[in-house]
Amino acid sequence: MNLSELNSVFPKDRLKTDAESLGVYGRDWTKHFEANASAIVFPENSEEVQSLVKWARKNKVALVPSGGRTGLSAAAYATNKEIVVSFERMNKILDFDSIDQTITCQAGVITASVQNFAKKKGYYYPVDFAARGSSQIGGNVATNAGGIKVIRYGLTRNWVAGLTVVTGRGDLLHLNNSLVKNASGYDLRQLIIGSEGTLGFVTEVVVSVTRPPQAPQVYLFAVNELSAVMEIYKSFRNKVELAAFEMFTDVALK
């Protein structure tokens, strides 16, 4: 594979082929595979991703998207000399719209950064999980991440108001344009969400935010039977607005 053409698009510090980088960026948290990437590239905007895809299409080179690499399904693994596309340099929050209550950001923005930005503006981004400090918003979209508050707020899908996507042909698509009411035809945005990078690279995301919740109350119940867990859930679901509902066993606690 001749990577020299990519040097005109990606400077030396944004095109890595050393063994350490290949090992770090060519995998996720899954432990059952071996990373075998050929190079790592670090685009900084949608146009660079577009140029990369067109080059890869011309040279018949496979690309693998890489976000925070916190997944456990091997989706971020490069196992057959693919080029890994890391979005960690596409980490800018681009816009905030107080009327539509949306935040526009590049795909590499850390989930916690979106949450903190929303909080500073007096709003709340509710998609939340343990990997919030390292997962990226583009990866959340690609996997349709749910998280711990899905009972009340739903999946990532429910909070994506618009997307910018580079397709496998190198076309740049702007999907939905943050419209709340859009009955104009096929909603390709929803098709991209959860597609794991198989239909294109998400390069920018517009997420909706909402009013922050009141101070939550946390209850802990100890029960003797597993069936009681769902009985508690049913009782509370009918009377209060649950944000999360988790369980653990005595074995897990030990």
Order of alpha helices (4+ residues) and beta strands (2+ residues): beta-alpha-beta-alpha-beta-beta-beta-beta-alpha-alpha-alpha-beta-beta-alpha-beta-alpha-alpha
